[in-house]
Amino acid sequence: MQQNGTFASDTTLDDLKHEHGTLDTRLQLLDSRRSLSPEEHYEIQVIKKRKLFLKDQISKLETS
């Protein structure tokens, strides 16, 4: 474990980046389809909002 609890921050940062990448992959899959159901359109909106939240959290951790 590193000093000042940075190990926990690194783990959290890695988790956030992993989730962001997973959501990006799902978004690319949905974007590649010719037509989407109403549920898939909604899923895209949810994914984009979550990705933006994660990006903000990642940025905060990287600058602290």
PDBQT receptor file of N, H, CA, C and O in Angstrom, charges set to zero:
ATOM      1  N   MET A   1       0.839  -1.190   0.000  1.00  0.00    +0.000 N 
ATOM      2  CA  MET A   1       0.000   0.000   0.000  1.00  0.00    +0.000 C 
ATOM      3  C   MET A   1       0.875   1.241   0.000  1.00  0.00    +0.000 C 
ATOM      4  O   MET A   1       1.885   1.295   0.702  1.00  0.00    +0.000 OA
ATOM      5  N   GLN A   2       0.493   2.229  -0.780  1.00  0.00    +0.000 N 
ATOM      6  H   GLN A   2      -0.327   2.185  -1.351  1.00  0.00    +0.000 HD
ATOM      7  CA  GLN A   2       1.263   3.455  -0.864  1.00  0.00    +0.000 C 
ATOM      8  C   GLN A   2       0.880   4.393   0.276  1.00  0.00    +0.000 C 
ATOM      9  O   GLN A   2      -0.113   4.173   0.970  1.00  0.00    +0.000 OA
ATOM     10  N   GLN A   3       1.677   5.435   0.458  1.00  0.00    +0.000 N 
ATOM     11  H   GLN A   3       2.483   5.613  -0.106  1.00  0.00    +0.000 HD
ATOM     12  CA  GLN A   3       1.416   6.393   1.520  1.00  0.00    +0.000 C 
ATOM     13  C   GLN A   3       0.187   7.230   1.202  1.00  0.00    +0.000 C 
ATOM     14  O   GLN A   3      -0.216   7.349   0.045  1.00  0.00    +0.000 OA
ATOM     15  N   ASN A   4      -0.406   7.809   2.246  1.00  0.00    +0.000 N 
ATOM     16  H   ASN A   4      -0.079   7.712   3.186  1.00  0.00    +0.000 HD
ATOM     17  CA  ASN A   4      -1.512   8.746   2.140  1.00  0.00    +0.000 C 
ATOM     18  C   ASN A   4      -2.740   8.164   1.452  1.00  0.00    +0.000 C 
ATOM     19  O   ASN A   4      -3.552   8.924   0.926  1.00  0.00    +0.000 OA
ATOM     20  N   GLY A   5      -2.903   6.854   1.438  1.00  0.00    +0.000 N 
ATOM     21  H   GLY A   5      -2.243   6.237   1.866  1.00  0.00    +0.000 HD
ATOM     22  CA  GLY A   5      -4.103   6.250   0.885  1.00  0.00    +0.000 C 
ATOM     23  C   GLY A   5      -4.228   6.340  -0.620  1.00  0.00    +0.000 C 
ATOM     24  O   GLY A   5      -5.328   6.192  -1.153  1.00  0.00    +0.000 OA
ATOM     25  N   THR A   6      -3.133   6.576  -1.318  1.00  0.00    +0.000 N 
ATOM     26  H   THR A   6      -2.240   6.696  -0.885  1.00  0.00    +0.000 HD
ATOM     27  CA  THR A   6      -3.227   6.708  -2.770  1.00  0.00    +0.000 C 
ATOM     28  C   THR A   6      -3.537   5.383  -3.440  1.00  0.00    +0.000 C 
ATOM     29  O   THR A   6      -4.034   5.365  -4.566  1.00  0.00    +0.000 OA
ATOM     30  N   PHE A   7      -3.256   4.281  -2.775  1.00  0.00    +0.000 N 
ATOM     31  H   PHE A   7      -2.852   4.296  -1.860  1.00  0.00    +0.000 HD
ATOM     32  CA  PHE A   7      -3.581   2.981  -3.351  1.00  0.00    +0.000 C 
ATOM     33  C   PHE A   7      -5.078   2.860  -3.574  1.00  0.00    +0.000 C 
ATOM     34  O   PHE A   7      -5.521   2.392  -4.622  1.00  0.00    +0.000 OA
ATOM     35  N   ALA A   8      -5.857   3.285  -2.582  1.00  0.00    +0.000 N 
ATOM     36  H   ALA A   8      -5.497   3.666  -1.730  1.00  0.00    +0.000 HD
ATOM     37  CA  ALA A   8      -7.318   3.230  -2.707  1.00  0.00    +0.000 C 
ATOM     38  C   ALA A   8      -7.786   4.133  -3.842  1.00  0.00    +0.000 C 
ATOM     39  O   ALA A   8      -8.687   3.765  -4.596  1.00  0.00    +0.000 OA
ATOM     40  N   SER A   9      -7.183   5.310  -3.968  1.00  0.00    +0.000 N 
ATOM     41  H   SER A   9      -6.451   5.609  -3.356  1.00  0.00    +0.000 HD
ATOM     42  CA  SER A   9      -7.556   6.229  -5.041  1.00  0.00    +0.000 C 
ATOM     43  C   SER A   9      -7.227   5.636  -6.406  1.00  0.00    +0.000 C 
ATOM     44  O   SER A   9      -8.004   5.767  -7.352  1.00  0.00    +0.000 OA
ATOM     45  N   ASP A  10      -6.072   4.982  -6.500  1.00  0.00    +0.000 N 
ATOM     46  H   ASP A  10      -5.441   4.875  -5.732  1.00  0.00    +0.000 HD
ATOM     47  CA  ASP A  10      -5.683   4.363  -7.759  1.00  0.00    +0.000 C 
ATOM     48  C   ASP A  10      -6.668   3.263  -8.147  1.00  0.00    +0.000 C 
ATOM     49  O   ASP A  10      -7.048   3.142  -9.311  1.00  0.00    +0.000 OA
ATOM     50  N   THR A  11      -7.074   2.469  -7.167  1.00  0.00    +0.000 N 
ATOM     51  H   THR A  11      -6.765   2.568  -6.221  1.00  0.00    +0.000 HD
ATOM     52  CA  THR A  11      -8.034   1.400  -7.426  1.00  0.00    +0.000 C 
ATOM     53  C   THR A  11      -9.352   1.990  -7.905  1.00  0.00    +0.000 C 
ATOM     54  O   THR A  11      -9.945   1.508  -8.869  1.00  0.00    +0.000 OA
ATOM     55  N   THR A  12      -9.800   3.027  -7.230  1.00  0.00    +0.000 N 
ATOM     56  H   THR A  12      -9.318   3.419  -6.446  1.00  0.00    +0.000 HD
ATOM     57  CA  THR A  12     -11.037   3.681  -7.624  1.00  0.00    +0.000 C 
ATOM     58  C   THR A  12     -10.909   4.268  -9.026  1.00  0.00    +0.000 C 
ATOM     59  O   THR A  12     -11.816   4.120  -9.845  1.00  0.00    +0.000 OA
ATOM     60  N   LEU A  13      -9.805   4.922  -9.303  1.00  0.00    +0.000 N 
ATOM     61  H   LEU A  13      -9.068   5.042  -8.638  1.00  0.00    +0.000 HD
ATOM     62  CA  LEU A  13      -9.567   5.509 -10.616  1.00  0.00    +0.000 C 
ATOM     63  C   LEU A  13      -9.581   4.427 -11.691  1.00  0.00    +0.000 C 
ATOM     64  O   LEU A  13     -10.187   4.607 -12.747  1.00  0.00    +0.000 OA
ATOM     65  N   ASP A  14      -8.920   3.313 -11.426  1.00  0.00    +0.000 N 
ATOM     66  H   ASP A  14      -8.428   3.167 -10.568  1.00  0.00    +0.000 HD
ATOM     67  CA  ASP A  14      -8.915   2.208 -12.386  1.00  0.00    +0.000 C 
ATOM     68  C   ASP A  14     -10.326   1.661 -12.608  1.00  0.00    +0.000 C 
ATOM     69  O   ASP A  14     -10.711   1.343 -13.734  1.00  0.00    +0.000 OA
ATOM     70  N   ASP A  15     -11.090   1.557 -11.521  1.00  0.00    +0.000 N 
ATOM     71  H   ASP A  15     -10.778   1.816 -10.607  1.00  0.00    +0.000 HD
ATOM     72  CA  ASP A  15     -12.466   1.072 -11.633  1.00  0.00    +0.000 C 
ATOM     73  C   ASP A  15     -13.314   2.012 -12.476  1.00  0.00    +0.000 C 
ATOM     74  O   ASP A  15     -14.098   1.570 -13.317  1.00  0.00    +0.000 OA
ATOM     75  N   LEU A  16     -13.152   3.308 -12.246  1.00  0.00    +0.000 N 
ATOM     76  H   LEU A  16     -12.516   3.666 -11.563  1.00  0.00    +0.000 HD
ATOM     77  CA  LEU A  16     -13.918   4.297 -13.012  1.00  0.00    +0.000 C 
ATOM     78  C   LEU A  16     -13.549   4.243 -14.497  1.00  0.00    +0.000 C 
ATOM     79  O   LEU A  16     -14.420   4.300 -15.366  1.00  0.00    +0.000 OA
ATOM     80  N   LYS A  17     -12.255   4.133 -14.772  1.00  0.00    +0.000 N 
ATOM     81  H   LYS A  17     -11.548   4.087 -14.066  1.00  0.00    +0.000 HD
ATOM     82  CA  LYS A  17     -11.812   4.059 -16.165  1.00  0.00    +0.000 C 
ATOM     83  C   LYS A  17     -12.325   2.790 -16.835  1.00  0.00    +0.000 C 
ATOM     84  O   LYS A  17     -12.711   2.807 -18.004  1.00  0.00    +0.000 OA
ATOM     85  N   HIS A  18     -12.327   1.696 -16.089  1.00  0.00    +0.000 N 
ATOM     86  H   HIS A  18     -12.013   1.682 -15.139  1.00  0.00    +0.000 HD
ATOM     87  CA  HIS A  18     -12.828   0.432 -16.641  1.00  0.00    +0.000 C 
ATOM     88  C   HIS A  18     -14.314   0.536 -16.965  1.00  0.00    +0.000 C 
ATOM     89  O   HIS A  18     -14.751   0.122 -18.039  1.00  0.00    +0.000 OA
ATOM     90  N   GLU A  19     -15.086   1.089 -16.037  1.00  0.00    +0.000 N 
ATOM     91  H   GLU A  19     -14.731   1.425 -15.164  1.00  0.00    +0.000 HD
ATOM     92  CA  GLU A  19     -16.520   1.233 -16.285  1.00  0.00    +0.000 C 
ATOM     93  C   GLU A  19     -16.773   2.159 -17.475  1.00  0.00    +0.000 C 
ATOM     94  O   GLU A  19     -17.651   1.892 -18.294  1.00  0.00    +0.000 OA
ATOM     95  N   HIS A  20     -16.007   3.245 -17.569  1.00  0.00    +0.000 N 
ATOM     96  H   HIS A  20     -15.294   3.462 -16.903  1.00  0.00    +0.000 HD
ATOM     97  CA  HIS A  20     -16.152   4.173 -18.688  1.00  0.00    +0.000 C 
ATOM     98  C   HIS A  20     -15.888   3.457 -20.010  1.00  0.00    +0.000 C 
ATOM     99  O   HIS A  20     -16.619   3.651 -20.981  1.00  0.00    +0.000 OA
ATOM    100  N   GLY A  21     -14.854   2.638 -20.048  1.00  0.00    +0.000 N 
ATOM    101  H   GLY A  21     -14.260   2.481 -19.259  1.00  0.00    +0.000 HD
ATOM    102  CA  GLY A  21     -14.527   1.887 -21.260  1.00  0.00    +0.000 C 
ATOM    103  C   GLY A  21     -15.595   0.868 -21.612  1.00  0.00    +0.000 C 
ATOM    104  O   GLY A  21     -15.923   0.682 -22.784  1.00  0.00    +0.000 OA
ATOM    105  N   THR A  22     -16.139   0.204 -20.594  1.00  0.00    +0.000 N 
ATOM    106  H   THR A  22     -15.873   0.355 -19.642  1.00  0.00    +0.000 HD
ATOM    107  CA  THR A  22     -17.207  -0.769 -20.818  1.00  0.00    +0.000 C 
ATOM    108  C   THR A  22     -18.439  -0.083 -21.405  1.00  0.00    +0.000 C 
ATOM    109  O   THR A  22     -19.062  -0.593 -22.337  1.00  0.00    +0.000 OA
ATOM    110  N   LEU A  23     -18.777   1.064 -20.853  1.00  0.00    +0.000 N 
ATOM    111  H   LEU A  23     -18.272   1.478 -20.097  1.00  0.00    +0.000 HD
ATOM    112  CA  LEU A  23     -19.930   1.813 -21.377  1.00  0.00    +0.000 C 
ATOM    113  C   LEU A  23     -19.671   2.296 -22.802  1.00  0.00    +0.000 C 
ATOM    114  O   LEU A  23     -20.578   2.299 -23.635  1.00  0.00    +0.000 OA
ATOM    115  N   ASP A  24     -18.445   2.699 -23.076  1.00  0.00    +0.000 N 
ATOM    116  H   ASP A  24     -17.709   2.696 -22.400  1.00  0.00    +0.000 HD
ATOM    117  CA  ASP A  24     -18.096   3.150 -24.423  1.00  0.00    +0.000 C 
ATOM    118  C   ASP A  24     -18.264   2.016 -25.430  1.00  0.00    +0.000 C 
ATOM    119  O   ASP A  24     -18.765   2.226 -26.535  1.00  0.00    +0.000 OA
ATOM    120  N   THR A  25     -17.849   0.831 -25.045  1.00  0.00    +0.000 N 
ATOM    121  H   THR A  25     -17.442   0.660 -24.148  1.00  0.00    +0.000 HD
ATOM    122  CA  THR A  25     -18.003  -0.338 -25.918  1.00  0.00    +0.000 C 
ATOM    123  C   THR A  25     -19.476  -0.616 -26.194  1.00  0.00    +0.000 C 
ATOM    124  O   THR A  25     -19.859  -0.881 -27.334  1.00  0.00    +0.000 OA
ATOM    125  N   ARG A  26     -20.295  -0.558 -25.158  1.00  0.00    +0.000 N 
ATOM    126  H   ARG A  26     -19.984  -0.343 -24.232  1.00  0.00    +0.000 HD
ATOM    127  CA  ARG A  26     -21.741  -0.791 -25.327  1.00  0.00    +0.000 C 
ATOM    128  C   ARG A  26     -22.348   0.284 -26.212  1.00  0.00    +0.000 C 
ATOM    129  O   ARG A  26     -23.191  -0.021 -27.056  1.00  0.00    +0.000 OA
ATOM    130  N   LEU A  27     -21.943   1.526 -26.039  1.00  0.00    +0.000 N 
ATOM    131  H   LEU A  27     -21.258   1.773 -25.354  1.00  0.00    +0.000 HD
ATOM    132  CA  LEU A  27     -22.456   2.622 -26.846  1.00  0.00    +0.000 C 
ATOM    133  C   LEU A  27     -22.084   2.439 -28.320  1.00  0.00    +0.000 C 
ATOM    134  O   LEU A  27     -22.903   2.693 -29.204  1.00  0.00    +0.000 OA
ATOM    135  N   GLN A  28     -20.868   2.005 -28.579  1.00  0.00    +0.000 N 
ATOM    136  H   GLN A  28     -20.204   1.799 -27.861  1.00  0.00    +0.000 HD
ATOM    137  CA  GLN A  28     -20.450   1.754 -29.960  1.00  0.00    +0.000 C 
ATOM    138  C   GLN A  28     -21.282   0.650 -30.590  1.00  0.00    +0.000 C 
ATOM    139  O   GLN A  28     -21.641   0.733 -31.765  1.00  0.00    +0.000 OA
ATOM    140  N   LEU A  29     -21.588  -0.379 -29.818  1.00  0.00    +0.000 N 
ATOM    141  H   LEU A  29     -21.296  -0.446 -28.864  1.00  0.00    +0.000 HD
ATOM    142  CA  LEU A  29     -22.424  -1.470 -30.319  1.00  0.00    +0.000 C 
ATOM    143  C   LEU A  29     -23.814  -0.963 -30.680  1.00  0.00    +0.000 C 
ATOM    144  O   LEU A  29     -24.341  -1.291 -31.743  1.00  0.00    +0.000 OA
ATOM    145  N   LEU A  30     -24.396  -0.181 -29.818  1.00  0.00    +0.000 N 
ATOM    146  H   LEU A  30     -23.968   0.085 -28.955  1.00  0.00    +0.000 HD
ATOM    147  CA  LEU A  30     -25.734   0.358 -30.092  1.00  0.00    +0.000 C 
ATOM    148  C   LEU A  30     -25.712   1.304 -31.288  1.00  0.00    +0.000 C 
ATOM    149  O   LEU A  30     -26.630   1.294 -32.108  1.00  0.00    +0.000 OA
ATOM    150  N   ASP A  31     -24.666   2.119 -31.387  1.00  0.00    +0.000 N 
ATOM    151  H   ASP A  31     -23.920   2.126 -30.721  1.00  0.00    +0.000 HD
ATOM    152  CA  ASP A  31     -24.552   3.064 -32.503  1.00  0.00    +0.000 C 
ATOM    153  C   ASP A  31     -24.386   2.361 -33.845  1.00  0.00    +0.000 C 
ATOM    154  O   ASP A  31     -24.708   2.932 -34.886  1.00  0.00    +0.000 OA
ATOM    155  N   SER A  32     -23.891   1.140 -33.830  1.00  0.00    +0.000 N 
ATOM    156  H   SER A  32     -23.630   0.676 -32.983  1.00  0.00    +0.000 HD
ATOM    157  CA  SER A  32     -23.654   0.427 -35.089  1.00  0.00    +0.000 C 
ATOM    158  C   SER A  32     -24.928  -0.217 -35.652  1.00  0.00    +0.000 C 
ATOM    159  O   SER A  32     -24.932  -0.682 -36.792  1.00  0.00    +0.000 OA
ATOM    160  N   ARG A  33     -25.978  -0.246 -34.882  1.00  0.00    +0.000 N 
ATOM    161  H   ARG A  33     -25.974   0.132 -33.956  1.00  0.00    +0.000 HD
ATOM    162  CA  ARG A  33     -27.224  -0.869 -35.335  1.00  0.00    +0.000 C 
ATOM    163  C   ARG A  33     -28.004   0.070 -36.252  1.00  0.00    +0.000 C 
ATOM    164  O   ARG A  33     -27.958   1.291 -36.106  1.00  0.00    +0.000 OA
ATOM    165  N   ARG A  34     -28.721  -0.535 -37.199  1.00  0.00    +0.000 N 
ATOM    166  H   ARG A  34     -28.758  -1.527 -37.317  1.00  0.00    +0.000 HD
ATOM    167  CA  ARG A  34     -29.525   0.254 -38.139  1.00  0.00    +0.000 C 
ATOM    168  C   ARG A  34     -30.742   0.868 -37.467  1.00  0.00    +0.000 C 
ATOM    169  O   ARG A  34     -31.080   2.025 -37.717  1.00  0.00    +0.000 OA
ATOM    170  N   SER A  35     -31.387   0.105 -36.629  1.00  0.00    +0.000 N 
ATOM    171  H   SER A  35     -31.112  -0.835 -36.426  1.00  0.00    +0.000 HD
ATOM    172  CA  SER A  35     -32.556   0.633 -35.928  1.00  0.00    +0.000 C 
ATOM    173  C   SER A  35     -32.496   0.215 -34.464  1.00  0.00    +0.000 C 
ATOM    174  O   SER A  35     -31.931  -0.819 -34.111  1.00  0.00    +0.000 OA
ATOM    175  N   LEU A  36     -33.091   1.047 -33.636  1.00  0.00    +0.000 N 
ATOM    176  H   LEU A  36     -33.550   1.887 -33.924  1.00  0.00    +0.000 HD
ATOM    177  CA  LEU A  36     -33.066   0.804 -32.205  1.00  0.00    +0.000 C 
ATOM    178  C   LEU A  36     -34.481   0.824 -31.651  1.00  0.00    +0.000 C 
ATOM    179  O   LEU A  36     -35.347   1.557 -32.130  1.00  0.00    +0.000 OA
ATOM    180  N   SER A  37     -34.691   0.018 -30.651  1.00  0.00    +0.000 N 
ATOM    181  H   SER A  37     -33.988  -0.577 -30.262  1.00  0.00    +0.000 HD
ATOM    182  CA  SER A  37     -35.975   0.025 -29.950  1.00  0.00    +0.000 C 
ATOM    183  C   SER A  37     -36.032   1.261 -29.048  1.00  0.00    +0.000 C 
ATOM    184  O   SER A  37     -35.004   1.883 -28.778  1.00  0.00    +0.000 OA
ATOM    185  N   PRO A  38     -37.215   1.610 -28.592  1.00  0.00    +0.000 N 
ATOM    186  CA  PRO A  38     -37.310   2.734 -27.642  1.00  0.00    +0.000 C 
ATOM    187  C   PRO A  38     -36.455   2.503 -26.388  1.00  0.00    +0.000 C 
ATOM    188  O   PRO A  38     -35.876   3.442 -25.841  1.00  0.00    +0.000 OA
ATOM    189  N   GLU A  39     -36.384   1.249 -25.945  1.00  0.00    +0.000 N 
ATOM    190  H   GLU A  39     -36.854   0.486 -26.390  1.00  0.00    +0.000 HD
ATOM    191  CA  GLU A  39     -35.563   0.939 -24.777  1.00  0.00    +0.000 C 
ATOM    192  C   GLU A  39     -34.076   1.177 -25.053  1.00  0.00    +0.000 C 
ATOM    193  O   GLU A  39     -33.341   1.644 -24.183  1.00  0.00    +0.000 OA
ATOM    194  N   GLU A  40     -33.651   0.853 -26.261  1.00  0.00    +0.000 N 
ATOM    195  H   GLU A  40     -34.249   0.474 -26.967  1.00  0.00    +0.000 HD
ATOM    196  CA  GLU A  40     -32.246   1.064 -26.623  1.00  0.00    +0.000 C 
ATOM    197  C   GLU A  40     -31.933   2.556 -26.753  1.00  0.00    +0.000 C 
ATOM    198  O   GLU A  40     -30.841   2.991 -26.387  1.00  0.00    +0.000 OA
ATOM    199  N   HIS A  41     -32.879   3.339 -27.268  1.00  0.00    +0.000 N 
ATOM    200  H   HIS A  41     -33.766   2.985 -27.565  1.00  0.00    +0.000 HD
ATOM    201  CA  HIS A  41     -32.684   4.793 -27.314  1.00  0.00    +0.000 C 
ATOM    202  C   HIS A  41     -32.522   5.339 -25.898  1.00  0.00    +0.000 C 
ATOM    203  O   HIS A  41     -31.664   6.183 -25.638  1.00  0.00    +0.000 OA
ATOM    204  N   TYR A  42     -33.350   4.851 -25.000  1.00  0.00    +0.000 N 
ATOM    205  H   TYR A  42     -34.047   4.165 -25.211  1.00  0.00    +0.000 HD
ATOM    206  CA  TYR A  42     -33.255   5.263 -23.605  1.00  0.00    +0.000 C 
ATOM    207  C   TYR A  42     -31.919   4.823 -23.000  1.00  0.00    +0.000 C 
ATOM    208  O   TYR A  42     -31.284   5.583 -22.269  1.00  0.00    +0.000 OA
ATOM    209  N   GLU A  43     -31.504   3.612 -23.303  1.00  0.00    +0.000 N 
ATOM    210  H   GLU A  43     -32.020   2.995 -23.897  1.00  0.00    +0.000 HD
ATOM    211  CA  GLU A  43     -30.228   3.106 -22.796  1.00  0.00    +0.000 C 
ATOM    212  C   GLU A  43     -29.072   3.993 -23.246  1.00  0.00    +0.000 C 
ATOM    213  O   GLU A  43     -28.156   4.258 -22.468  1.00  0.00    +0.000 OA
ATOM    214  N   ILE A  44     -29.108   4.448 -24.481  1.00  0.00    +0.000 N 
ATOM    215  H   ILE A  44     -29.853   4.233 -25.113  1.00  0.00    +0.000 HD
ATOM    216  CA  ILE A  44     -28.066   5.341 -24.995  1.00  0.00    +0.000 C 
ATOM    217  C   ILE A  44     -28.016   6.624 -24.172  1.00  0.00    +0.000 C 
ATOM    218  O   ILE A  44     -26.935   7.097 -23.822  1.00  0.00    +0.000 OA
ATOM    219  N   GLN A  45     -29.179   7.186 -23.865  1.00  0.00    +0.000 N 
ATOM    220  H   GLN A  45     -30.057   6.802 -24.150  1.00  0.00    +0.000 HD
ATOM    221  CA  GLN A  45     -29.212   8.404 -23.047  1.00  0.00    +0.000 C 
ATOM    222  C   GLN A  45     -28.607   8.161 -21.667  1.00  0.00    +0.000 C 
ATOM    223  O   GLN A  45     -27.831   8.976 -21.167  1.00  0.00    +0.000 OA
ATOM    224  N   VAL A  46     -28.964   7.046 -21.064  1.00  0.00    +0.000 N 
ATOM    225  H   VAL A  46     -29.593   6.384 -21.470  1.00  0.00    +0.000 HD
ATOM    226  CA  VAL A  46     -28.447   6.712 -19.734  1.00  0.00    +0.000 C 
ATOM    227  C   VAL A  46     -26.933   6.509 -19.781  1.00  0.00    +0.000 C 
ATOM    228  O   VAL A  46     -26.209   6.987 -18.908  1.00  0.00    +0.000 OA
ATOM    229  N   ILE A  47     -26.465   5.805 -20.792  1.00  0.00    +0.000 N 
ATOM    230  H   ILE A  47     -27.053   5.417 -21.502  1.00  0.00    +0.000 HD
ATOM    231  CA  ILE A  47     -25.027   5.547 -20.931  1.00  0.00    +0.000 C 
ATOM    232  C   ILE A  47     -24.259   6.852 -21.092  1.00  0.00    +0.000 C 
ATOM    233  O   ILE A  47     -23.224   7.046 -20.454  1.00  0.00    +0.000 OA
ATOM    234  N   LYS A  48     -24.756   7.741 -21.934  1.00  0.00    +0.000 N 
ATOM    235  H   LYS A  48     -25.597   7.583 -22.451  1.00  0.00    +0.000 HD
ATOM    236  CA  LYS A  48     -24.061   9.014 -22.157  1.00  0.00    +0.000 C 
ATOM    237  C   LYS A  48     -23.982   9.837 -20.882  1.00  0.00    +0.000 C 
ATOM    238  O   LYS A  48     -22.951  10.450 -20.603  1.00  0.00    +0.000 OA
ATOM    239  N   LYS A  49     -25.049   9.859 -20.112  1.00  0.00    +0.000 N 
ATOM    240  H   LYS A  49     -25.886   9.361 -20.339  1.00  0.00    +0.000 HD
ATOM    241  CA  LYS A  49     -25.033  10.600 -18.846  1.00  0.00    +0.000 C 
ATOM    242  C   LYS A  49     -24.062   9.972 -17.856  1.00  0.00    +0.000 C 
ATOM    243  O   LYS A  49     -23.327  10.677 -17.164  1.00  0.00    +0.000 OA
ATOM    244  N   ARG A  50     -24.062   8.652 -17.790  1.00  0.00    +0.000 N 
ATOM    245  H   ARG A  50     -24.659   8.079 -18.352  1.00  0.00    +0.000 HD
ATOM    246  CA  ARG A  50     -23.158   7.954 -16.870  1.00  0.00    +0.000 C 
ATOM    247  C   ARG A  50     -21.705   8.171 -17.277  1.00  0.00    +0.000 C 
ATOM    248  O   ARG A  50     -20.846   8.389 -16.423  1.00  0.00    +0.000 OA
ATOM    249  N   LYS A  51     -21.426   8.110 -18.590  1.00  0.00    +0.000 N 
ATOM    250  H   LYS A  51     -22.124   7.932 -19.284  1.00  0.00    +0.000 HD
ATOM    251  CA  LYS A  51     -20.064   8.327 -19.070  1.00  0.00    +0.000 C 
ATOM    252  C   LYS A  51     -19.582   9.734 -18.717  1.00  0.00    +0.000 C 
ATOM    253  O   LYS A  51     -18.429   9.915 -18.326  1.00  0.00    +0.000 OA
ATOM    254  N   LEU A  52     -20.451  10.717 -18.851  1.00  0.00    +0.000 N 
ATOM    255  H   LEU A  52     -21.388  10.569 -19.168  1.00  0.00    +0.000 HD
ATOM    256  CA  LEU A  52     -20.088  12.090 -18.517  1.00  0.00    +0.000 C 
ATOM    257  C   LEU A  52     -19.792  12.217 -17.021  1.00  0.00    +0.000 C 
ATOM    258  O   LEU A  52     -18.826  12.870 -16.625  1.00  0.00    +0.000 OA
ATOM    259  N   PHE A  53     -20.628  11.589 -16.200  1.00  0.00    +0.000 N 
ATOM    260  H   PHE A  53     -21.412  11.059 -16.522  1.00  0.00    +0.000 HD
ATOM    261  CA  PHE A  53     -20.383  11.586 -14.758  1.00  0.00    +0.000 C 
ATOM    262  C   PHE A  53     -19.039  10.942 -14.443  1.00  0.00    +0.000 C 
ATOM    263  O   PHE A  53     -18.253  11.483 -13.666  1.00  0.00    +0.000 OA
ATOM    264  N   LEU A  54     -18.777   9.789 -15.047  1.00  0.00    +0.000 N 
ATOM    265  H   LEU A  54     -19.415   9.349 -15.678  1.00  0.00    +0.000 HD
ATOM    266  CA  LEU A  54     -17.516   9.087 -14.804  1.00  0.00    +0.000 C 
ATOM    267  C   LEU A  54     -16.322   9.911 -15.253  1.00  0.00    +0.000 C 
ATOM    268  O   LEU A  54     -15.296   9.957 -14.574  1.00  0.00    +0.000 OA
ATOM    269  N   LYS A  55     -16.461  10.564 -16.409  1.00  0.00    +0.000 N 
ATOM    270  H   LYS A  55     -17.294  10.527 -16.961  1.00  0.00    +0.000 HD
ATOM    271  CA  LYS A  55     -15.373  11.397 -16.920  1.00  0.00    +0.000 C 
ATOM    272  C   LYS A  55     -15.048  12.519 -15.927  1.00  0.00    +0.000 C 
ATOM    273  O   LYS A  55     -13.880  12.824 -15.685  1.00  0.00    +0.000 OA
ATOM    274  N   ASP A  56     -16.085  13.121 -15.362  1.00  0.00    +0.000 N 
ATOM    275  H   ASP A  56     -17.033  12.873 -15.559  1.00  0.00    +0.000 HD
ATOM    276  CA  ASP A  56     -15.869  14.173 -14.366  1.00  0.00    +0.000 C 
ATOM    277  C   ASP A  56     -15.179  13.627 -13.124  1.00  0.00    +0.000 C 
ATOM    278  O   ASP A  56     -14.273  14.263 -12.585  1.00  0.00    +0.000 OA
ATOM    279  N   GLN A  57     -15.600  12.453 -12.668  1.00  0.00    +0.000 N 
ATOM    280  H   GLN A  57     -16.335  11.936 -13.105  1.00  0.00    +0.000 HD
ATOM    281  CA  GLN A  57     -14.993  11.840 -11.485  1.00  0.00    +0.000 C 
ATOM    282  C   GLN A  57     -13.533  11.478 -11.743  1.00  0.00    +0.000 C 
ATOM    283  O   GLN A  57     -12.674  11.683 -10.885  1.00  0.00    +0.000 OA
ATOM    284  N   ILE A  58     -13.262  10.946 -12.917  1.00  0.00    +0.000 N 
ATOM    285  H   ILE A  58     -13.960  10.780 -13.614  1.00  0.00    +0.000 HD
ATOM    286  CA  ILE A  58     -11.882  10.597 -13.294  1.00  0.00    +0.000 C 
ATOM    287  C   ILE A  58     -11.016  11.855 -13.312  1.00  0.00    +0.000 C 
ATOM    288  O   ILE A  58      -9.898  11.860 -12.797  1.00  0.00    +0.000 OA
ATOM    289  N   SER A  59     -11.539  12.899 -13.901  1.00  0.00    +0.000 N 
ATOM    290  H   SER A  59     -12.447  12.895 -14.319  1.00  0.00    +0.000 HD
ATOM    291  CA  SER A  59     -10.792  14.161 -13.973  1.00  0.00    +0.000 C 
ATOM    292  C   SER A  59     -10.490  14.706 -12.579  1.00  0.00    +0.000 C 
ATOM    293  O   SER A  59      -9.384  15.180 -12.322  1.00  0.00    +0.000 OA
ATOM    294  N   LYS A  60     -11.462  14.638 -11.691  1.00  0.00    +0.000 N 
ATOM    295  H   LYS A  60     -12.360  14.252 -11.901  1.00  0.00    +0.000 HD
ATOM    296  CA  LYS A  60     -11.246  15.117 -10.320  1.00  0.00    +0.000 C 
ATOM    297  C   LYS A  60     -10.157  14.309  -9.620  1.00  0.00    +0.000 C 
ATOM    298  O   LYS A  60      -9.310  14.879  -8.933  1.00  0.00    +0.000 OA
ATOM    299  N   LEU A  61     -10.172  12.989  -9.789  1.00  0.00    +0.000 N 
ATOM    300  H   LEU A  61     -10.861  12.526 -10.347  1.00  0.00    +0.000 HD
ATOM    301  CA  LEU A  61      -9.172  12.151  -9.140  1.00  0.00    +0.000 C 
ATOM    302  C   LEU A  61      -7.784  12.356  -9.732  1.00  0.00    +0.000 C 
ATOM    303  O   LEU A  61      -6.784  12.295  -9.016  1.00  0.00    +0.000 OA
ATOM    304  N   GLU A  62      -7.724  12.597 -11.024  1.00  0.00    +0.000 N 
ATOM    305  H   GLU A  62      -8.536  12.647 -11.606  1.00  0.00    +0.000 HD
ATOM    306  CA  GLU A  62      -6.419  12.770 -11.675  1.00  0.00    +0.000 C 
ATOM    307  C   GLU A  62      -5.782  14.114 -11.324  1.00  0.00    +0.000 C 
ATOM    308  O   GLU A  62      -4.558  14.245 -11.334  1.00  0.00    +0.000 OA
ATOM    309  N   THR A  63      -6.604  15.101 -11.016  1.00  0.00    +0.000 N 
ATOM    310  H   THR A  63      -7.598  14.995 -11.008  1.00  0.00    +0.000 HD
ATOM    311  CA  THR A  63      -6.053  16.414 -10.702  1.00  0.00    +0.000 C 
ATOM    312  C   THR A  63      -5.832  16.627  -9.199  1.00  0.00    +0.000 C 
ATOM    313  O   THR A  63      -5.248  17.630  -8.788  1.00  0.00    +0.000 OA
ATOM    314  N   SER A  64      -6.294  15.692  -8.400  1.00  0.00    +0.000 N 
ATOM    315  H   SER A  64      -6.768  14.877  -8.734  1.00  0.00    +0.000 HD
ATOM    316  CA  SER A  64      -6.102  15.864  -6.936  1.00  0.00    +0.000 C 
ATOM    317  C   SER A  64      -4.818  15.231  -6.463  1.00  0.00    +0.000 C 
ATOM    318  O   SER A  64      -4.506  15.283  -5.273  1.00  0.00    +0.000 OA
TER     319      SER A  64
